[in-house]
Amino acid sequence: LGVESFLVPRSSGHADARGPALHLQRIDPTAYRSSDRGPNETVLLAEMLLPQPGALTLLEAREAVLSSLREHFPFLDEHLLVVDSVHDGLPLYDFSRGSRRDVDRIHLTESAPGPEPMVCQWKVDPPGYLELAGEPVRGPIRGTYLVGKTVLPALGQEGELLAAWGVARLITRADRGRQKLRQQMWSKVEES
């Protein structure tokens, strides 16, 4: 599993909020603090965009994330140690002794006793391609194009690059001279 990855639900013809698209980050626990964990243990940070209002409530989001993870990693439950979210206010799930034990948030020393507020990140209606896309590449004014962070917000810098590449293809597709120039430019890049 890469350091950064995305899990996209299997295509079933329609979007299902119970199996959301996830952004995963795999983090070495010793990178941010000393840890007494084994060398094969890692922190897996799973994030999803939670539309408000939407099909899921904040209290249902944790189970939706876990079900999406289980769909892609069938043996996930055998390897879990701790499951937590600072935003939902639910107890921490501790699997370190073999079965799930709920630990109330007031007993946790490294987090707030209540849920931390979530900041609205982005509102796209309707959601774009595989719930990863935001605004369309073509701007609202004829002849304008969007290439910033708002086009593919879930992909970060790679999303900006893909948006710019898409706009370049749209512009050069209509003009044969520009298309030939673009192809020559790519061949020069490949040669060097």
C-alpha positions as CSV (number, residue, x, y, z in Angstrom):
1,L,0.0,0.0,0.0
2,G,1.4,3.4,-1.0
3,V,2.0,6.3,1.4
4,E,-0.9,8.1,-0.4
5,S,-3.7,6.2,-2.1
6,F,-7.4,6.4,-2.9
7,L,-10.0,3.7,-2.5
8,V,-12.9,4.0,-5.0
9,P,-16.0,1.9,-4.5
10,R,-16.8,-0.7,-7.1
11,S,-18.9,0.7,-9.8
12,S,-22.5,-0.5,-9.4
13,G,-24.2,2.0,-11.7
14,H,-25.0,4.5,-8.9
15,A,-23.2,6.2,-6.0
16,D,-23.7,4.6,-2.6
17,A,-23.0,6.6,0.5
18,R,-22.5,3.4,2.5
19,G,-19.3,2.7,0.6
20,P,-17.7,6.1,0.1
21,A,-14.5,7.0,-1.8
22,L,-11.6,7.3,0.7
23,H,-8.3,9.1,0.8
24,L,-5.7,6.9,2.7
25,Q,-2.4,7.9,4.2
26,R,0.0,5.3,5.6
27,I,2.1,6.8,8.4
28,D,5.0,5.3,10.3
29,P,4.1,5.8,14.0
30,T,7.7,6.5,14.9
31,A,7.8,9.5,12.5
32,Y,5.8,11.8,14.8
33,R,6.5,10.4,18.2
34,S,8.4,7.6,19.9
35,S,6.5,4.4,19.8
36,D,6.8,1.1,21.5
37,R,4.9,-0.6,18.6
38,G,6.4,-3.3,16.5
39,P,8.2,-2.7,13.2
40,N,5.3,-4.0,11.2
41,E,2.7,-1.7,12.6
42,T,1.5,1.5,10.9
43,V,-1.0,4.2,11.3
44,L,-3.6,4.2,8.5
45,L,-5.5,7.5,8.2
46,A,-8.7,7.2,6.2
47,E,-10.6,10.4,5.2
48,M,-13.8,10.8,3.3
49,L,-15.8,13.8,2.2
50,L,-19.1,13.9,4.2
51,P,-21.8,15.8,2.4
52,Q,-24.1,17.8,4.7
53,P,-26.9,17.3,4.3
54,G,-26.3,13.8,2.9
55,A,-27.2,10.2,3.1
56,L,-24.9,9.6,6.1
57,T,-24.9,11.3,9.4
58,L,-21.6,12.0,11.3
59,L,-22.4,9.1,13.6
60,E,-22.8,6.7,10.7
61,A,-19.6,7.9,8.9
62,R,-17.2,5.7,10.9
63,E,-19.0,2.5,10.0
64,A,-19.2,3.6,6.4
65,V,-15.4,4.1,6.3
66,L,-14.8,0.8,7.9
67,S,-17.1,-1.0,5.5
68,S,-15.4,0.6,2.5
69,L,-12.0,-0.4,4.0
70,R,-13.3,-4.0,4.5
71,E,-14.4,-4.1,0.9
72,H,-10.9,-3.5,-0.3
73,F,-9.0,-5.2,2.5
74,P,-11.0,-8.4,3.5
75,F,-8.6,-9.3,6.4
76,L,-8.7,-5.8,7.9
77,D,-10.4,-6.9,11.1
78,E,-7.6,-9.4,11.9
79,H,-5.1,-6.6,11.9
80,L,-6.8,-3.7,13.6
81,L,-5.5,-2.4,16.9
82,V,-7.3,0.9,17.4
83,V,-10.1,2.8,15.5
84,D,-10.9,6.4,16.3
85,S,-12.2,9.6,14.9
86,V,-11.9,12.9,16.7
87,H,-14.9,14.3,14.9
88,D,-17.8,11.9,15.6
89,G,-17.5,11.8,19.5
90,L,-18.0,8.1,19.5
91,P,-15.8,5.9,21.8
92,L,-12.4,4.7,20.6
93,Y,-12.5,1.1,19.4
94,D,-9.7,-0.9,21.0
95,F,-8.9,-4.3,19.4
96,S,-5.5,-4.8,21.0
97,R,-6.8,-7.7,23.2
98,G,-8.4,-9.6,20.3
99,S,-12.0,-8.3,20.6
100,R,-13.5,-4.9,20.4
101,R,-13.5,-2.8,23.6
102,D,-15.0,0.7,23.6
103,V,-13.0,3.3,25.5
104,D,-15.0,6.4,26.4
105,R,-13.4,9.7,25.2
106,I,-13.1,11.1,28.7
107,H,-10.5,8.4,29.5
108,L,-8.3,9.4,26.5
109,T,-5.4,11.7,27.5
110,E,-4.4,12.8,24.0
111,S,-7.7,14.1,22.7
112,A,-10.6,16.3,23.7
113,P,-13.4,14.7,25.7
114,G,-15.9,15.7,23.1
115,P,-16.0,15.8,19.3
116,E,-13.9,18.3,17.5
117,P,-15.8,20.4,15.0
118,M,-15.4,19.6,11.3
119,V,-14.7,22.5,9.0
120,C,-16.6,22.6,5.7
121,Q,-14.1,21.8,3.0
122,W,-16.0,22.0,-0.2
123,K,-19.5,21.9,-1.6
124,V,-20.1,20.4,-5.0
125,D,-23.6,19.8,-6.2
126,P,-23.8,17.3,-7.9
127,P,-20.6,15.5,-7.1
128,G,-18.3,14.9,-10.0
129,Y,-16.5,11.8,-11.4
130,L,-16.3,9.1,-8.7
131,E,-16.9,11.8,-6.0
132,L,-13.3,13.0,-6.7
133,A,-14.2,15.9,-9.0
134,G,-15.5,19.3,-8.2
135,E,-16.0,22.0,-10.7
136,P,-16.0,21.3,-14.4
137,V,-12.9,22.1,-16.5
138,R,-14.9,24.5,-18.7
139,G,-15.6,27.8,-16.9
140,P,-19.0,29.5,-16.6
141,I,-18.0,32.2,-19.2
142,R,-17.6,31.0,-22.8
143,G,-13.9,30.4,-23.6
144,T,-12.7,30.2,-20.0
145,Y,-11.2,27.2,-18.3
146,L,-10.7,26.2,-14.7
147,V,-7.4,24.5,-13.7
148,G,-7.0,25.2,-10.0
149,K,-7.6,23.2,-6.8
150,T,-11.4,23.4,-7.3
151,V,-11.5,21.0,-10.3
152,L,-10.2,17.9,-8.7
153,P,-10.0,18.9,-5.0
154,A,-9.7,15.3,-3.7
155,L,-6.4,14.7,-5.7
156,G,-4.4,17.7,-4.5
157,Q,-1.5,18.8,-6.7
158,E,-2.0,15.8,-9.0
159,G,-5.6,17.1,-9.5
160,E,-4.3,20.5,-10.6
161,L,-1.9,18.8,-13.1
162,L,-4.7,16.7,-14.5
163,A,-7.0,19.7,-14.8
164,A,-4.3,21.7,-16.7
165,W,-3.6,18.7,-18.9
166,G,-7.3,18.4,-19.7
167,V,-7.6,22.0,-20.6
168,A,-4.5,21.7,-22.9
169,R,-6.2,18.8,-24.7
170,L,-9.4,20.8,-25.1
171,I,-7.7,23.8,-26.5
172,T,-5.4,21.9,-28.9
173,R,-8.0,19.4,-30.0
174,A,-9.9,22.1,-32.0
175,D,-6.8,23.5,-33.8
176,R,-4.7,21.1,-35.9
177,G,-1.6,23.5,-35.7
178,R,-1.8,23.6,-31.9
179,Q,-2.3,19.9,-31.7
180,K,0.8,19.3,-33.8
181,L,2.8,21.8,-31.7
182,R,1.7,20.0,-28.5
183,Q,2.8,16.6,-30.0
184,Q,6.2,18.0,-31.0
185,M,6.6,19.4,-27.5
186,W,5.9,16.0,-25.9
187,S,8.3,14.3,-28.2
188,K,11.0,16.7,-27.3
189,V,10.3,16.1,-23.6
190,E,10.5,12.3,-24.2
191,E,13.8,12.6,-26.0
192,S,15.6,14.6,-23.3
